[in-house]
Amino acid sequence: MSLHYDTNYPSVELDLRTKAKKRIPKFAFEYLDGGCNEDVNLIKNTQEIRDVELVPKYLSPHTISSMDTELFGHTYSGPFGIAPVGLQGLMWPKAAEILAKAAHQQNIPFVLSTVTTMSIERASELTEGKAWFQLYHPAKEELRDDILKRAAAAKCPVLVLLSDVPTFGFRPRDIRNGLAMPPNMNLKNFIQIMKRPEWALRTLFNGQPGFETLKPYMPKGLDLKQLGLFMNKTFSGRLNEEKVARIRDKWQGKLVLKGVASVDDAEKAHRLGLDGIIVSNHGGRQLDAGQSSIVSMRPIVEEYKGKMAIMMDSGIRTGPDIARSLASGADFTFLGRSFMYSVAALGTRGGDHIIALLKTQLQQVMEQVCCQRIADFPEFLHRT
């Protein structure tokens, strides 16, 4: 296996995150990097993943480790994908396009958020109809149905329903920076922009980022305050069984519920006929008093492993983190911040770099513990 990453940036935390912080305005970095309230759950997410230990079996028969992973009828070249992230173009111009291209070229899934800065149609074009789509549930059925039709026309193979944003998280950094709803850019933001000339020039060249998927439904000429009111009015955020059942009836492709943090919600997803769930706490951005994603996943795995696809995000940053999550029972994983750090740090090279880096790290773990297949990872979990 030949994987090429920039050896000047071998660490997500020490290299990519550090360079990203130096290249983008403070308000954009804090939007990406921060959690909610006091960041308790943000910190726990990664810490508690790293409490997981693997046991190598050095004398077991072993030939070569394969990262190939089948999910929903497609064989991906690794057991991880790019999680949906809102406002990607705010953090680096054309970030969503950079990541979608890299994901397609390196055969991992890219999940497009309803509120990011690339349209469903553009994502489909860049991935030849392989991009997944994450739906923020609209308040009006007509809007929901129109977005579903567009996603189907774009050949999205998987629809991801977002369940963990019944209300916007309380994020002190975003409030101070004017990025809460409604947004309110201030003089400090413009000073921060002037300190990041490359970001400013690229943003000027590419145009101000906007909610591209939602543009057909937005009145023209909205200022920032009006945009906030539009978003609050347009999306209800709160799912229930009836809403999920209606979408299950309408959507012909694979259907996944994201934001699952309890056995109760997993049971409902299974009963409603969903194809999978993503155990997630929105990267620690919604409920500071909640459990970490890996702690939430354990009882779900015990009850529903093999009955539907159990995926996980929130707190996963590196290849070893992916390995720990798979050993804990996840069938597949998603990462958000690591991909965004890489694009903010390296621009158009960032997508390919981080995918190659994660694959290299994961391959090393597999070879080290003598794990031949992704599905075998639970055999190497240290059980207390």
Secondary structure, DSSP 4 states (H G I P E B T S, - for coil): ------TT---IIIIIIHHHHHHS-HHHHHHHH--STTSHHHHHHHHHHTT--B---TTS-----B--EEETTEEESSSEEE---TTHHHHSTTHHHHHHHHHHHTT--BEEETTSSS-HHHHHHHHTS--EEEEPPBSSHHHHHHHHHHHHHTT-SEEEEE-S-SS----HHHHHHT-SSS----HHHHHHHHT-HHHHHHHHHH-----GGGGGGSPTT--HHHHHHHHHHHB-----HHHHHHHHHH--SEEEEEEE-SHHHHHHHHHTT-SEEEE--GGGTS-TTS--HHHHHHHHHHHHBTTBEEEE-SS--SHHHHHHHHHTT-SEEEESHHHHHHHHHHGGGHHHHHHHHHHHHHHHHHHHHT--BGGGGGGGB---
